[in-house]
Amino acid sequence: TTTIRWNHLFNQKLFLNTTAFYSNYDYELVFGQPNGDQFSWRSKIINYSLKPEFTYYANTKNTVHIGGQATLYDFRPGRATFTSGDQSSDISLKDKWGVESAVYLDNEQRIGGRITAQYGLRYSMWQYVGPGKVYTYRDTVPNISKPLDDTTNAASGKVIKQYGNLEPRFNVKFDLTESSSIKASYTRISQYLHLVSNTSASTPLDVWTPTTNNIKPQICDQVAAGYFKNFGESNNYESSVEIYYKNMSNQVDYIDNANLLLNEYIEAELLNGKGRAYGLELFVKKNKGKFTGW
């Protein structure tokens, strides 16, 4: 991973922070004998991203952030070969490409002497682009693989499918005393990369796949509220009690006995569903002294 940051101060109120990064996440599975039967599978996700952000200090009570981000993804789901004797077979999967972009605006505001709020809106967009094969499947009953209906080829750079989502965020903090406060928040998040993992298989490796014309982006709405308290000499201890609730749509699952490894038609074996999660989190931390921890 390579990251480059560039900062520029226009004046006392306007500041620009620009970040560019390159990341190459790869993993592999190789087994067999060097001069005998051997199987080799290599997979990776490469991305290039640029993120400029302006920070505007409007006044002592308002700090505004305006920015955007664009990321190009190169998915290489499987470069695989099987060798037996002097014969070698290439069973690799084709690369997949995607572009994720977003613009956002938020404000950190101080209201009176006790209330701090941060609120904003983000718009994200995903484009599944060529080159590559485009598969269309017919509907089926749950837990049955979808039958293939049509296959077409998309040229390099052609937008195969596009999705856009508004993502509001809100966070408010109310100081009860100098050492205690209550917080509440709401966030909507869109996820365009999906992890398909079958830990019961003999090779439990992660399979990453992008949002396509057959796989919708996952959406999560989360609300949370909590009570936070520092105590002890010089606020040596931190503690909190927080509850949360998540409502999720387009969650990725797969049919029974799905073939997830090196499957060109893996989208036919995936399912979309709804999900929810909720819970209570308790936290205590000791910051100073010979013995610290949380």
QUITA-V100878 format. One record per residue. N is the residue number from 1. NEAR is the number of other C-alpha atoms within 10 Angstrom. D_FIRST is the distance of its C-alpha to the first C-alpha in Angstrom with 1 decimal. Layout:
BEGIN
n=<N	N>
near=<NEAR	NEAR>
d_first=<D_FIRST	D_FIRST>
END
This chain:
BEGIN
n=<1	2	3	4	5	6	7	8	9	10	11	12	13	14	15	16	17	18	19	20	21	22	23	24	25	26	27	28	29	30	31	32	33	34	35	36	37	38	39	40	41	42	43	44	45	46	47	48	49	50	51	52	53	54	55	56	57	58	59	60	61	62	63	64	65	66	67	68	69	70	71	72	73	74	75	76	77	78	79	80	81	82	83	84	85	86	87	88	89	90	91	92	93	94	95	96	97	98	99	100	101	102	103	104	105	106	107	108	109	110	111	112	113	114	115	116	117	118	119	120	121	122	123	124	125	126	127	128	129	130	131	132	133	134	135	136	137	138	139	140	141	142	143	144	145	146	147	148	149	150	151	152	153	154	155	156	157	158	159	160	161	162	163	164	165	166	167	168	169	170	171	172	173	174	175	176	177	178	179	180	181	182	183	184	185	186	187	188	189	190	191	192	193	194	195	196	197	198	199	200	201	202	203	204	205	206	207	208	209	210	211	212	213	214	215	216	217	218	219	220	221	222	223	224	225	226	227	228	229	230	231	232	233	234	235	236	237	238	239	240	241	242	243	244	245	246	247	248	249	250	251	252	253	254	255	256	257	258	259	260	261	262	263	264	265	266	267	268	269	270	271	272	273	274	275	276	277	278	279	280	281	282	283	284	285	286	287	288	289	290	291	292	293	294>
near=<10	9	11	10	12	10	13	11	12	9	8	8	12	15	16	17	15	17	15	17	15	15	14	12	11	12	12	13	12	12	10	13	11	9	10	11	15	16	18	16	19	16	20	19	19	16	19	17	18	18	18	18	19	19	18	18	17	12	10	8	13	16	17	19	18	17	18	18	18	18	19	17	20	18	20	20	24	23	18	19	16	16	18	14	9	8	8	13	11	11	15	19	15	14	17	20	24	25	21	19	18	18	17	18	17	19	21	18	18	17	12	8	8	13	16	18	18	18	18	18	16	19	16	21	17	25	24	23	22	20	18	18	15	17	18	16	16	11	13	11	7	12	14	16	22	20	14	13	10	10	11	10	12	15	13	11	15	13	17	19	17	17	16	15	16	15	18	18	18	17	18	18	19	17	15	14	9	9	12	16	18	18	18	18	18	18	18	20	17	20	16	22	17	17	12	18	16	19	10	7	12	7	10	12	16	15	17	16	19	22	21	24	16	16	20	21	23	20	18	19	18	18	17	18	18	18	17	18	18	19	13	9	8	9	13	14	18	18	16	17	15	17	15	17	16	17	15	19	17	17	20	18	16	22	14	11	10	17	15	21	19	16	16	17	16	17	20	24	20	23	19	17	11	12	13	13	10	12	10	12	10	10	11	15	14	17	15	13	7	5	7	11	9	10>
d_first=<0.0	3.8	6.7	10.3	13.4	17.0	20.1	23.6	26.8	29.5	32.2	33.0	32.3	29.4	25.8	22.8	19.2	16.7	13.0	10.8	7.2	5.6	4.3	6.2	8.3	11.3	14.5	17.9	21.5	23.8	27.4	30.7	32.2	30.8	34.1	35.2	34.1	30.3	27.9	24.2	21.9	18.2	16.3	12.9	11.6	9.6	9.6	10.0	11.3	13.7	15.5	18.6	20.8	24.3	25.9	29.7	31.9	35.0	37.1	37.2	37.1	34.6	30.9	29.6	26.0	25.6	22.4	20.6	17.4	16.7	14.1	14.5	13.9	14.5	15.9	16.9	19.2	20.7	21.1	24.1	27.0	30.1	32.1	35.7	37.6	37.2	36.3	32.8	32.0	28.9	28.5	25.1	24.4	23.6	20.3	20.3	19.1	18.9	18.6	18.4	19.8	21.5	23.7	24.9	27.5	28.4	30.7	31.0	34.8	37.1	40.4	43.2	42.6	41.2	39.2	35.6	34.2	31.0	31.3	29.6	28.9	25.9	26.2	23.5	23.9	22.6	23.5	23.5	23.8	24.8	25.1	26.3	29.2	30.5	32.5	35.2	36.8	40.2	40.7	41.7	42.9	40.4	39.1	40.1	37.6	37.8	39.6	38.0	39.8	38.3	35.5	34.5	32.0	29.8	29.1	25.7	24.8	27.8	27.4	28.6	28.5	27.6	27.6	27.8	28.1	29.2	27.6	29.9	29.0	31.5	31.6	34.7	35.5	39.1	40.0	43.1	43.4	41.5	40.0	39.8	38.5	38.0	35.1	34.9	32.2	31.7	28.4	27.9	24.5	23.7	21.3	20.6	18.5	20.7	20.6	23.6	24.2	27.5	27.7	31.2	30.3	30.4	26.7	25.1	21.6	19.8	20.4	18.4	20.3	20.3	23.2	25.8	29.4	30.3	27.8	28.1	25.5	25.9	27.5	27.9	30.4	30.3	32.9	33.1	35.5	35.9	37.8	36.2	38.2	37.8	40.6	41.9	42.3	39.8	38.1	37.0	36.5	34.5	35.5	35.0	36.4	34.5	35.3	33.2	33.8	31.5	32.8	30.6	31.4	30.2	28.9	27.9	30.1	31.6	35.1	36.7	35.8	33.0	31.3	27.5	26.3	26.1	28.5	28.6	30.7	28.8	29.5	33.2	32.7	30.8	32.7	32.3	33.7	34.1	32.9	33.6	32.6	34.3	34.7	35.4	33.1	34.7	32.9	34.2	32.4	34.0	32.3	34.5	36.7	36.4	35.5	32.7	30.9	30.7>
END
